[in-house]
Amino acid sequence: MIRTIGLSAVLVLAGLTAASPASAADAAPAAAKKSELTLSYMADAGFAAAVVLRCNPTGGAHPKKGRACAALARAGGDPARIRPVPGVCTMEYAPITAEITGRWKGAKVDWTRQFGNPCEMHLATGVVLAF
């Protein structure tokens, strides 16, 4: 009886081992397509905000996650390549620092930029930092 249980355990483990490489191979491309970014900004005046944005599949706490993912996709996941939205800002000086970190389709993202005021930040980043 012990021999039967031992043989069954070996066969089960062998089956799991044989299935693992295929499962790992299938999971690797899916993981490479996923994107998870932490979007944040902090003003010199003392206020700050942050959200997590997931793309492929879309998720996270961003209020306009679908549009934000689409904007980042158009920029190839590079926040520096986001197309600014048209508009004008007042000449007020209220520095604010924006940061986007995480992974875009498996590639590391580590972007920081300081703007003269929140309006300039929103024009430069569009919907991505609109939270």
DSSP file (Angstrom, degrees, kcal/mol; ACC not computed):
  #  RESIDUE AA STRUCTURE BP1 BP2  ACC     N-H-->O    O-->H-N    N-H-->O    O-->H-N    TCO  KAPPA ALPHA  PHI   PSI    X-CA   Y-CA   Z-CA
    1    1 A M     >        0   0    0      0, 0.0     4,-2.2     0, 0.0     5,-0.2   0.000 360.0 360.0 360.0 -42.3    0.0    0.0    0.0
    2    2 A I  H  >  +     0   0    0      1,-0.2     4,-2.6     2,-0.2     5,-0.2   0.902 360.0  53.3 -62.7 -40.0    2.8    2.4    0.8
    3    3 A R  H  > S+     0   0    0      1,-0.2     4,-2.4     2,-0.2    -1,-0.2   0.891 108.6  49.9 -62.7 -39.0    4.4    1.6   -2.5
    4    4 A T  H  > S+     0   0    0      2,-0.2     4,-2.4     1,-0.2    -2,-0.2   0.909 112.3  46.6 -66.2 -44.4    1.1    2.4   -4.3
    5    5 A I  H  X S+     0   0    0     -4,-2.2     4,-2.5     2,-0.2    -2,-0.2   0.914 113.3  49.9 -64.2 -42.8    0.8    5.8   -2.6
    6    6 A G  H  X S+     0   0    0     -4,-2.6     4,-2.1     2,-0.2    -2,-0.2   0.918 111.9  47.1 -62.2 -44.3    4.4    6.6   -3.3
    7    7 A L  H  X S+     0   0    0     -4,-2.4     4,-2.4     2,-0.2    -1,-0.2   0.894 111.6  51.4 -65.3 -40.3    4.1    5.7   -6.9
    8    8 A S  H  X S+     0   0    0     -4,-2.4     4,-2.5     2,-0.2    -2,-0.2   0.912 109.6  50.2 -61.7 -42.8    0.9    7.7   -7.2
    9    9 A A  H  X S+     0   0    0     -4,-2.5     4,-2.6     2,-0.2     5,-0.2   0.903 110.4  49.6 -62.9 -41.4    2.6   10.7   -5.6
   10   10 A V  H  X S+     0   0    0     -4,-2.1     4,-2.6     2,-0.2    -1,-0.2   0.915 111.7  48.5 -64.1 -42.8    5.5   10.4   -8.1
   11   11 A L  H  X S+     0   0    0     -4,-2.4     4,-2.2     2,-0.2    -2,-0.2   0.903 112.4  48.5 -64.9 -40.9    3.1   10.2  -11.0
   12   12 A V  H  X S+     0   0    0     -4,-2.5     4,-2.2     2,-0.2    -2,-0.2   0.937 114.0  45.9 -63.5 -47.2    1.1   13.3   -9.8
   13   13 A L  H  X S+     0   0    0     -4,-2.6     4,-2.5     1,-0.2    -2,-0.2   0.888 111.4  52.5 -63.7 -39.1    4.3   15.3   -9.3
   14   14 A A  H  X S+     0   0    0     -4,-2.6     4,-2.3     1,-0.2    -1,-0.2   0.907 109.4  49.9 -63.1 -40.5    5.7   14.2  -12.7
   15   15 A G  H  X S+     0   0    0     -4,-2.2     4,-1.7     2,-0.2    -2,-0.2   0.890 111.4  48.4 -64.0 -40.0    2.4   15.4  -14.3
   16   16 A L  H  X S+     0   0    0     -4,-2.2     4,-1.7     2,-0.2    -2,-0.2   0.904 111.9  49.1 -66.6 -41.0    2.7   18.8  -12.5
   17   17 A T  H  < S+     0   0    0     -4,-2.5    -2,-0.2     1,-0.2    -1,-0.2   0.899 110.6  50.2 -65.6 -40.9    6.3   19.2  -13.5
   18   18 A A  H  X S+     0   0    0     -4,-2.3     4,-0.5     1,-0.2    -1,-0.2   0.859 113.7  45.9 -66.3 -34.2    5.4   18.4  -17.1
   19   19 A A  H  X S+     0   0    0     -4,-1.7     4,-2.0     1,-0.2    -1,-0.2   0.763  98.2  73.7 -79.5 -25.1    2.6   20.9  -17.2
   20   20 A S  H  X S+     0   0    0     -4,-1.7     4,-2.9     1,-0.2     5,-0.3   0.898  90.5  52.5 -61.1 -47.1    4.5   23.7  -15.5
   21   21 A P  H  > S+     0   0    0      0, 0.0     4,-2.3     0, 0.0    -1,-0.2   0.906 111.8  47.0 -59.6 -40.2    6.8   24.7  -18.4
   22   22 A A  H  X S+     0   0    0     -4,-0.5     4,-2.1     2,-0.2    -2,-0.2   0.921 113.8  47.9 -65.8 -42.3    3.8   25.1  -20.8
   23   23 A S  H  X S+     0   0    0     -4,-2.0     4,-2.1     1,-0.2    -1,-0.2   0.909 112.8  48.4 -63.7 -42.3    1.9   27.1  -18.1
   24   24 A A  H  X S+     0   0    0     -4,-2.9     4,-1.9     1,-0.2    -1,-0.2   0.884 110.4  51.7 -65.5 -38.6    4.9   29.3  -17.4
   25   25 A A  H  < S+     0   0    0     -4,-2.3    -1,-0.2    -5,-0.3    -2,-0.2   0.887 111.7  46.7 -66.4 -38.2    5.4   29.9  -21.2
   26   26 A D  H  X S+     0   0    0     -4,-2.1     4,-1.0     1,-0.2    -2,-0.2   0.866 112.7  50.1 -69.5 -36.1    1.8   30.9  -21.6
   27   27 A A  H  X S+     0   0    0     -4,-2.1     4,-2.5     1,-0.2     5,-0.2   0.820  99.4  66.1 -73.0 -32.1    1.9   33.2  -18.5
   28   28 A A  H  X S+     0   0    0     -4,-1.9     4,-2.0     1,-0.2    -1,-0.2   0.930 102.3  44.2 -61.2 -49.7    5.1   35.0  -19.6
   29   29 A P  H  > S+     0   0    0      0, 0.0     4,-1.1     0, 0.0    -1,-0.2   0.895 114.1  51.3 -63.4 -36.6    3.6   36.8  -22.7
   30   30 A A  H  X S+     0   0    0     -4,-1.0     4,-0.9     1,-0.2     3,-0.5   0.914 110.4  48.4 -64.7 -41.6    0.5   37.7  -20.8
   31   31 A A  H  < S+     0   0    0     -4,-2.5     3,-0.4     1,-0.2    -1,-0.2   0.853 106.6  57.2 -66.1 -34.7    2.6   39.3  -18.0
   32   32 A A  H  < S+     0   0    0     -4,-2.0    -1,-0.2     1,-0.2    75,-0.2   0.766 106.2  50.3 -68.3 -24.8    4.6   41.2  -20.5
   33   33 A K  H  < S+     0   0    0     -4,-1.1    72,-0.3    -3,-0.5    -1,-0.2   0.685  91.3  96.4 -86.1 -19.2    1.5   42.8  -21.9
   34   34 A K     <  -     0   0    0     -4,-0.9    72,-0.9    -3,-0.4     2,-0.4  -0.368  56.7-162.4 -72.2 150.0    0.2   43.9  -18.5
   35   35 A S  E     +A   55   0A   0     20,-2.0    20,-2.2    69,-0.2     2,-0.4  -1.000  13.2 175.5-135.0 133.9    0.9   47.4  -17.3
   36   36 A E  E     +AB  54 103A   0     67,-1.8    67,-2.5    -2,-0.4     2,-0.4  -0.953  11.0 174.3-140.1 119.8    0.6   48.8  -13.8
   37   37 A L  E     -AB  53 102A   0     16,-2.9    16,-3.0    -2,-0.4     2,-0.6  -0.936  27.5-140.8-126.5 145.2    1.6   52.4  -13.0
   38   38 A T  E     -AB  52 101A   0     63,-3.3    63,-2.1    -2,-0.4     2,-0.5  -0.944  22.8-164.8-102.5 120.1    1.5   54.6   -9.9
   39   39 A L  E     +AB  51 100A   0     12,-2.8    12,-2.4    -2,-0.6     2,-0.3  -0.902  19.8 156.8-106.4 129.6    0.5   58.1  -10.9
   40   40 A S  E     -AB  50  99A   0     59,-2.6    59,-2.9    -2,-0.5     2,-0.3  -0.980  23.6-168.3-148.9 160.6    1.1   60.9   -8.4
   41   41 A Y  E     -AB  49  98A   0      8,-2.3     8,-2.2    -2,-0.3     2,-0.4  -0.988   3.4-167.6-147.6 150.7    1.6   64.6   -8.0
   42   42 A M  E     -AB  48  97A   0     55,-2.3    55,-2.8    -2,-0.3     2,-0.3  -0.985  12.2-147.4-141.2 126.6    2.7   66.7   -5.0
   43   43 A A  E >   - B   0  96A   0      4,-3.1     3,-1.9    -2,-0.4    53,-0.3  -0.655  21.9-128.1 -93.1 148.1    2.5   70.4   -4.9
   44   44 A D  T 3  S+     0   0    0     51,-2.4    52,-0.1    -2,-0.3    -1,-0.1   0.777 109.5  69.4 -60.3 -25.0    4.9   72.7   -3.0
   45   45 A A  T 3  S-     0   0    0     50,-0.5    -1,-0.3     2,-0.1    51,-0.1   0.601 122.6-102.1 -71.8 -10.9    1.8   74.1   -1.4
   46   46 A G  S <  S+     0   0    0     -3,-1.9     2,-0.3     1,-0.4    -2,-0.1   0.319  81.5 117.2 113.0  -9.5    1.3   70.8    0.5
   47   47 A F        +     0   0    0      2,-0.0    -4,-3.1    -5,-0.0    -1,-0.4  -0.648  34.5 173.8 -93.8 154.1   -1.4   68.9   -1.3
   48   48 A A  E     -A   42   0A   0     -2,-0.3     2,-0.3    -6,-0.2    -6,-0.2  -0.977  11.9-172.5-150.9 159.1   -0.8   65.6   -3.0
   49   49 A A  E     -A   41   0A   0     -8,-2.2    -8,-2.3    -2,-0.3     2,-0.3  -0.985   3.5-178.7-152.6 153.0   -2.7   62.8   -4.8
   50   50 A A  E     +A   40   0A   0     -2,-0.3     2,-0.3   -10,-0.2   -10,-0.2  -0.988   2.3 175.5-153.6 145.9   -1.9   59.3   -6.1
   51   51 A V  E     -A   39   0A   0    -12,-2.4   -12,-2.8    -2,-0.3     2,-0.4  -0.965  28.3-121.8-143.2 160.4   -3.7   56.5   -8.0
   52   52 A V  E     -A   38   0A   0     -2,-0.3     9,-1.3   -14,-0.2    10,-1.0  -0.896  24.7-164.1-102.3 136.0   -2.8   53.2   -9.5
   53   53 A L  E     -AC  37  60A   0    -16,-3.0   -16,-2.9    -2,-0.4     2,-0.4  -0.985   3.8-170.4-122.1 125.4   -3.6   52.7  -13.2
   54   54 A R  E   > -AC  36  59A   0      5,-2.7     5,-2.3    -2,-0.5     2,-0.4  -0.942   2.1-172.9-115.5 138.8   -3.7   49.2  -14.7
   55   55 A C  E   5 +A   35   0A   0    -20,-2.2   -20,-2.0    -2,-0.4     3,-0.2  -0.972  57.9  51.3-128.7 145.5   -3.9   48.6  -18.5
   56   56 A N  T   5S+     0   0    0     -2,-0.4    -1,-0.2   -22,-0.2     2,-0.1   0.975 131.8  25.3  60.6  62.1   -4.4   45.3  -20.3
   57   57 A P  T   5S-     0   0    0      0, 0.0   -22,-0.2     0, 0.0     2,-0.2   0.508 112.5-126.3 -88.0 158.7   -6.7   44.7  -18.6
   58   58 A T  T   5 +     0   0    0     -3,-0.2     2,-0.3    -2,-0.1    -3,-0.3  -0.467  53.2 118.0 -72.0 134.8   -7.9   48.1  -17.5
   59   59 A G  E   < +C   54   0A   0     -5,-2.3    -5,-2.7    -2,-0.2     3,-0.3  -0.954  13.4  95.6-172.6-170.5   -8.2   48.7  -13.8
   60   60 A G  E    S-C   53   0A   0     -2,-0.3    -7,-0.2    -7,-0.2     5,-0.1  -0.442  81.9 -63.8  98.8-175.7   -7.1   50.7  -10.8
   61   61 A A  S    S+     0   0    0     -9,-1.3    -8,-0.2    -2,-0.1    -1,-0.2   0.426  84.1 124.1 -93.8  -0.8   -8.4   53.7   -9.0
   62   62 A H    >   -     0   0    0    -10,-1.0     3,-1.1    -3,-0.3     4,-0.1  -0.423  59.5-140.3 -62.8 131.0   -8.0   56.2  -11.9
   63   63 A P  T 3  S+     0   0    0      0, 0.0    -1,-0.2     0, 0.0     3,-0.1   0.742 101.0  32.6 -67.8 -22.0  -11.4   57.8  -12.6
   64   64 A K  T 3> S+     0   0    0     63,-0.2     4,-2.6    66,-0.2     3,-0.2  -0.347  76.2 151.6-126.1  50.7  -10.8   57.8  -16.4
   65   65 A K  H <>  +     0   0    0     -3,-1.1     4,-2.6     1,-0.2     5,-0.2   0.830  68.6  52.1 -57.1 -40.4   -8.8   54.6  -16.6
   66   66 A G  H  > S+     0   0    0      1,-0.2     4,-2.0     2,-0.2    -1,-0.2   0.931 114.3  42.2 -63.2 -46.0   -9.8   53.7  -20.1
   67   67 A R  H  > S+     0   0    0     -3,-0.2     4,-2.3     2,-0.2    -2,-0.2   0.870 114.0  52.2 -68.9 -37.1   -8.9   57.1  -21.6
   68   68 A A  H  X S+     0   0    0     -4,-2.6     4,-2.2     2,-0.2    -2,-0.2   0.911 110.2  48.3 -65.7 -41.9   -5.7   57.3  -19.5
   69   69 A C  H  X S+     0   0    0     -4,-2.6     4,-2.4    -5,-0.2    -2,-0.2   0.903 111.2  51.0 -63.3 -40.8   -4.6   53.8  -20.8
   70   70 A A  H  X S+     0   0    0     -4,-2.0     4,-2.2     2,-0.2    -2,-0.2   0.906 109.6  49.8 -63.8 -41.7   -5.4   54.9  -24.4
   71   71 A A  H  X S+     0   0    0     -4,-2.3     4,-1.2     1,-0.2    -2,-0.2   0.912 112.9  46.4 -63.7 -42.5   -3.4   58.1  -24.0
   72   72 A L  H  <>S+     0   0    0     -4,-2.2     5,-3.4     2,-0.2     6,-0.3   0.869 109.6  54.6 -68.2 -35.3   -0.4   56.2  -22.7
   73   73 A A  H ><5S+     0   0    0     -4,-2.4     3,-1.5     1,-0.2    -2,-0.2   0.912 106.3  51.6 -63.4 -41.9   -0.8   53.6  -25.5
   74   74 A R  H 3<5S+     0   0    0     -4,-2.2    -1,-0.2     1,-0.3    -2,-0.2   0.825 110.8  49.5 -62.8 -29.9   -0.6   56.4  -28.1
   75   75 A A  T ><5S-     0   0    0     -4,-1.2     3,-1.5    -5,-0.2    -1,-0.3   0.342 116.9-114.9 -90.0   6.1    2.6   57.6  -26.3
   76   76 A G  T < 5 -     0   0    0     -3,-1.5    -3,-0.2     1,-0.3    -2,-0.1   0.763  68.7 -62.4  66.9  23.7    4.1   54.1  -26.3
   77   77 A G  T 3 <S+     0   0    0     -5,-3.4    -1,-0.3     1,-0.2    -4,-0.1   0.490 109.1 124.1  80.2   2.7    4.0   54.0  -22.5
   78   78 A D    X   -     0   0    0     -3,-1.5     3,-2.3    -6,-0.3    -1,-0.2  -0.854  49.6-159.6-100.3 106.9    6.4   57.0  -22.3
   79   79 A P  G >  S+     0   0    0      0, 0.0     3,-1.4     0, 0.0    -1,-0.1   0.793  90.7  64.5 -56.0 -28.4    4.8   59.9  -20.3
   80   80 A A  G 3  S+     0   0    0      1,-0.3    -2,-0.0    -5,-0.1    -3,-0.0   0.687  99.9  53.8 -68.3 -16.6    7.3   62.3  -22.0
   81   81 A R  G <  S+     0   0    0     -3,-2.3    -1,-0.3    -6,-0.2     2,-0.2   0.304  76.2 126.0-101.2   7.8    5.6   61.6  -25.3
   82   82 A I    <   -     0   0    0     -3,-1.4    44,-0.1    -4,-0.2   -10,-0.1  -0.474  67.4-117.0 -66.1 134.0    2.0   62.3  -24.2
   83   83 A R        -     0   0    0    -12,-0.2    -1,-0.1    -2,-0.2    -2,-0.1  -0.601  29.5-122.3 -74.0 125.7    0.5   64.9  -26.6
   84   84 A P        -     0   0    0      0, 0.0    40,-0.2     0, 0.0    39,-0.1  -0.332  22.1-124.2 -64.3 149.1   -0.4   68.1  -24.7
   85   85 A V        -     0   0    0     38,-2.9    41,-0.1    37,-0.2     2,-0.1  -0.714  31.7-101.9 -91.7 147.8   -4.0   69.3  -24.8
   86   86 A P        +     0   0    0      0, 0.0     2,-0.3     0, 0.0    -1,-0.1  -0.366  68.6 100.6 -68.9 147.9   -4.7   72.8  -26.0
   87   87 A G        -     0   0    0     -2,-0.1     2,-0.3     2,-0.0    36,-0.0  -0.906  57.6-105.6 160.8 176.2   -5.5   75.4  -23.5
   88   88 A V        -     0   0    0     -2,-0.3     2,-0.3    35,-0.0     0, 0.0  -0.958  22.4-158.1-130.8 150.3   -4.0   78.4  -21.6
   89   89 A C        -     0   0    0     -2,-0.3    -2,-0.0     1,-0.0     2,-0.0  -0.876  25.4-105.8-123.4 156.8   -3.0   78.8  -18.0
   90   90 A T        -     0   0    0     -2,-0.3    30,-0.1     1,-0.1    29,-0.1  -0.298  34.8-111.2 -71.6 166.4   -2.6   81.8  -15.8
   91   91 A M        +     0   0    0      2,-0.1    -1,-0.1    -2,-0.0     2,-0.1   0.166  69.6 138.9 -86.9  18.5    0.9   83.0  -14.9
   92   92 A E        -     0   0    0      1,-0.1     2,-0.7     2,-0.1    -2,-0.0  -0.370  50.2-137.0 -65.5 140.9    0.5   81.9  -11.3
   93   93 A Y        +     0   0    0     -2,-0.1    24,-0.2    24,-0.0    -1,-0.1  -0.890  46.7 139.4-104.8 108.3    3.6   80.2   -9.8
   94   94 A A        -     0   0    0     22,-3.1    21,-0.1    -2,-0.7   -49,-0.1  -0.605  44.3-142.7-146.0  76.2    2.5   77.2   -7.7
   95   95 A P        -     0   0    0      0, 0.0   -51,-2.4     0, 0.0   -50,-0.5  -0.016  21.4-179.2 -51.5 141.9    5.1   74.4   -8.4
   96   96 A I  E     -BD  43 115A   0     19,-2.0    19,-3.1   -53,-0.3     2,-0.5  -0.995  16.4-146.6-143.9 136.6    3.9   70.9   -8.6
   97   97 A T  E     -BD  42 114A   0    -55,-2.8   -55,-2.3    -2,-0.3     2,-0.3  -0.920  12.3-161.6-110.8 125.7    5.9   67.7   -9.3
   98   98 A A  E     -BD  41 113A   0     15,-3.1    15,-2.3    -2,-0.5     2,-0.4  -0.805   7.9-174.2-104.9 146.1    4.3   64.8  -11.2
   99   99 A E  E     -BD  40 112A   0    -59,-2.9   -59,-2.6    -2,-0.3     2,-0.4  -0.998  12.1-174.7-142.9 136.7    5.6   61.3  -11.1
  100  100 A I  E     +BD  39 111A   0     11,-2.7    11,-2.8    -2,-0.4     2,-0.3  -0.982  19.3 164.2-130.6 119.6    4.7   58.1  -13.0
  101  101 A T  E     +BD  38 110A   0    -63,-2.1   -63,-3.3    -2,-0.4     2,-0.4  -0.932  26.7  61.7-133.8 156.5    6.4   54.9  -12.0
  102  102 A G  E    S-BD  37 109A   0      7,-1.9     7,-2.9    -2,-0.3     2,-0.4  -0.987  81.4 -39.8 136.4-142.1    5.8   51.2  -12.6
  103  103 A R  E     -BD  36 108A   0    -67,-2.5   -67,-1.8    -2,-0.4     2,-0.5  -0.988  32.5-165.4-131.5 135.4    5.7   48.9  -15.6
  104  104 A W  E >  S- D   0 107A   0      3,-3.0     3,-2.2    -2,-0.4   -69,-0.2  -0.964  85.5 -26.4-118.8 111.3    4.3   49.5  -19.1
  105  105 A K  T 3  S-     0   0    0     -2,-0.5   -70,-0.2   -71,-0.4    -1,-0.1   0.866 128.1 -49.2  49.9  41.2    4.0   46.2  -21.0
  106  106 A G  T 3  S+     0   0    0    -72,-0.9     2,-0.3     1,-0.3    -1,-0.3   0.164 115.5 115.9  90.0 -18.1    6.9   44.8  -18.9
  107  107 A A  E <  S-D  104   0A   0     -3,-2.2    -3,-3.0   -75,-0.2    -1,-0.3  -0.656  71.2-110.4 -88.1 140.3    9.2   47.8  -19.4
  108  108 A K  E     -D  103   0A   0     -2,-0.3     2,-0.5    -5,-0.2    -5,-0.2  -0.444  28.9-161.9 -70.1 137.1   10.2   49.9  -16.4
  109  109 A V  E     +D  102   0A   0     -7,-2.9    -7,-1.9    -2,-0.2     2,-0.2  -0.989  19.8 161.8-120.9 127.7    8.7   53.5  -16.3
  110  110 A D  E     +D  101   0A   0     -2,-0.5     2,-0.4    -9,-0.2    -9,-0.2  -0.708  16.0 158.9-146.5  88.3   10.3   56.1  -14.0
  111  111 A W  E     +D  100   0A   0    -11,-2.8   -11,-2.7    -2,-0.2     2,-0.4  -0.941  10.4 171.6-122.0 132.5    9.2   59.6  -15.0
  112  112 A T  E     +D   99   0A   0     -2,-0.4     2,-0.3   -13,-0.2   -13,-0.2  -0.999   3.8 168.4-138.4 138.6    9.3   62.8  -13.0
  113  113 A R  E     -D   98   0A   0    -15,-2.3   -15,-3.1    -2,-0.4     2,-0.4  -0.984  24.0-139.9-151.3 141.2    8.6   66.3  -14.1
  114  114 A Q  E     -D   97   0A   0     -2,-0.3     2,-0.3   -17,-0.2   -17,-0.2  -0.846  19.5-166.3-102.2 137.6    8.1   69.6  -12.3
  115  115 A F  E     -D   96   0A   0    -19,-3.1   -19,-2.0    -2,-0.4     4,-0.0  -0.830  30.4-120.9-118.9 158.3    5.5   72.1  -13.6
  116  116 A G  S    S-     0   0    0     -2,-0.3   -22,-3.1   -21,-0.2    -1,-0.1   0.775  91.6 -14.0 -69.3 -27.4    4.9   75.8  -12.8
  117  117 A N  S  > S-     0   0    0    -24,-0.2     4,-1.7   -21,-0.1     3,-0.3  -0.970  76.1 -91.7-164.7 168.3    1.3   75.1  -11.6
  118  118 A P  H  > S+     0   0    0      0, 0.0     4,-2.5     0, 0.0     5,-0.2   0.848 120.5  58.8 -58.9 -35.1   -1.4   72.4  -11.8
  119  119 A C  H  > S+     0   0    0      1,-0.2     4,-2.3     2,-0.2     5,-0.2   0.931 105.3  48.8 -60.5 -45.8   -2.9   73.8  -14.9
  120  120 A E  H  > S+     0   0    0     -3,-0.3     4,-2.1     1,-0.2    -1,-0.2   0.890 110.7  52.0 -60.9 -39.2    0.4   73.4  -16.8
  121  121 A M  H  X S+     0   0    0     -4,-1.7     4,-2.1     1,-0.2     5,-0.2   0.930 110.3  47.4 -62.7 -45.8    0.6   69.8  -15.5
  122  122 A H  H  X S+     0   0    0     -4,-2.5     4,-1.7     1,-0.2   -37,-0.2   0.866 111.8  49.7 -67.9 -35.9   -2.9   69.0  -16.8
  123  123 A L  H  < S+     0   0    0     -4,-2.3   -38,-2.9    -5,-0.2    -1,-0.2   0.898 114.6  45.5 -66.5 -38.9   -2.3   70.6  -20.2
  124  124 A A  H  < S+     0   0    0     -4,-2.1    -2,-0.2   -40,-0.2    -1,-0.2   0.823 125.1  29.6 -73.6 -32.5    1.0   68.6  -20.6
  125  125 A T  H >< S-     0   0    0     -4,-2.1     3,-1.5     1,-0.2     4,-0.2   0.491  86.7-166.2-110.5  -5.6   -0.4   65.2  -19.4
  126  126 A G  G ><  -     0   0    0     -4,-1.7     3,-0.6     1,-0.3    -1,-0.2  -0.243  68.2 -10.7  57.3-137.2   -4.0   65.4  -20.4
  127  127 A V  G >  S+     0   0    0      1,-0.2     3,-1.5     2,-0.2    -1,-0.3   0.681 120.3  81.0 -70.6 -18.5   -6.3   62.8  -18.9
  128  128 A V  G <  S+     0   0    0     -3,-1.5    -1,-0.2     1,-0.3    -2,-0.2   0.910 105.8  27.2 -59.2 -44.9   -3.4   60.7  -17.5
  129  129 A L  G <  S+     0   0    0     -3,-0.6     2,-1.3    -4,-0.2    -1,-0.3   0.042  89.6 117.7-105.7  26.5   -2.9   62.9  -14.5
  130  130 A A    <         0   0    0     -3,-1.5   -66,-0.2     1,-0.2    -1,-0.1  -0.650 360.0 360.0 -93.3  79.3   -6.5   64.1  -14.3
  131  131 A F              0   0    0     -2,-1.3    -1,-0.2   -69,-0.1   -81,-0.1   0.284 360.0 360.0-144.9 360.0   -7.6   62.7  -10.9
